Amino acid sequence: MRVQQNPPREPVPVAGPPAGAAADLLTNPLVAPLAGDLVAGLMRRHEVAAERLIGWLRVGIGACVFVTVIVASDLLHALAGVSLGIFQRNAWIAALGFVGVGLVSIALAVPQRWRHAYAYLFMALDVGLVLAITVLALGERDLPGNALPSAPIVWAIPLVLAVGALRYDVKVQLGAVALLTLGLLAIAVGLEHQLVLDPASAGRPAWTQLFSMPVNVMRLTLILLAGAATAFGIVRSRRLLASAVRDAVGRASLSRFLPAEIAPRLAAGDAALRRGRRQRAVIAFVDIRDSTGMAEGMDPEGLSRFFTAFRTRILACVRRHHGFVDKFIGDGALILFGVPDEGGDDAARALAFAQDLVGIVEAWNETRELPRAVKIGIGIHVGEVFCGIVGDEERMEFTVLGDAVNVASRLEQATKRYGAVVLASEAAVAGSSDPAAWREVGREPLAGRKQAITIFAPVVPPGDG
């Protein structure tokens, strides 16, 4: 039942893991597939939500086109007595087309109905709608291919590309760019795009030179660059997401092995912590008295609930006093203060923690939840320790080693002989915020040690004040 903690009596020079071992866990081959699966899962869940959003944006675009055409038509008729005619009809086709495609995509964008191939389908419908209305706009007016940029619907191309980028699917986005490019080239060739529109022929004004082939090629190039930029943005965003997921998985993997207070520092690249270092620390051992006897009256499930409740109370108390549990050892715990960063009040917080925990356990006993009262012993000492990571990326462990750890463990064991709940070394009491609250109860080398230390206990036993 009980696991004895028996740290080395002298500081042990332990070699930590290789300098990059902790960081390597973030790029471990075992972590990468898991991160890839998480990203793929996120993208699958995002795909349906994204297509639904794009569907509503299509509806919004169609509605805006419809309203804009009505307002423009009324204003033009009122101010100049001119009707938009064919332009108005084509605009209504575009508006109804976007609204219709949007409503269909919204209806299909639910997990039970959605298929990845639908993304390509709706992308093709968006592009096809733009290209079809472009053909109508130019063909009905007998305009040459040079007039492509004059079709109002052509200016919806950047909007189509921007909205399509919300899918975060680079293949679909590049497909849209390719279809638009091929479609525009086909329209230009089909409508006999000329190299240069001669301003001297057919009474054409000089501004028609702005629709010569070199200028239109530049426009097409800009559209291609815009599409490429959105595709690059998608790739960049997915890489950032994958990197963030890998970091999160790596940190979670570290947290499986390391205390929550240590894992973030290690993941951030704390080289000293990876290698291990000597530092001053406050060590507290907590142990349940006669845990074997308590276990006799409990079934395994009840015993599990008991230890869970006990550890929960320790964790809450430790956090309240800004320490951390290095590890639970059987029915006890090794608790550290001043690690990894030393503070001037580490010993005072450790001593306050001990007395606070005793009060918590006594309050627990008063609830009579357990068949027997819980009794604990706590030993506290201050000294130099080696702290750092041991092991490799397959199994890491944060540990503290040294004579100070051994002394704290022996003090906890000595609480039985002294009939005290809390015992602390002279070095620990020297850091107390109220040294007068502690009294000397003995001086001895403790088990397994040659050098004697002075032992202190609270003047007023915890819980009696």
Protein Blocks (a to p, Z undefined) as FASTA:
>chain_A
ZZcddddfbdcddddddfklmmmmmmgfklmmmmmmmmmmmmmmmmmmmmmmmmmmmmmm
mmmmmmmmmmmmmmmmmmnopafklmmmmmmmmmmmmmmmmmmmmmmmcfklpcfklmmm
mmmmmmmmmmmmmmmmmmmnopafklmmmpmklmmmmmmmmmmmmnopaklmmmmmmmmm
mmmmmmmmmnopafbdcfkgghiafklmmmgfklmmmmmmmmmmmmmmmmmmmmmmmmmm
mmmmmmmmmmmmmmmmpcfklmmmmmnopaklmnopaddddddddddehklmmmmmpcfk
lmmmmmmmmmmmmmmmmmmnopacfbachjaccddehiabdcfklmmmmmmmmmmmmmmm
mmmmmnomafbdcdddddddddddddddeddfklgcdddedjklmmmmmmmmmmmmnopa
bdcdfklmmmpcblmlpccfbdcebehiabdcdddddfbaghiZZ
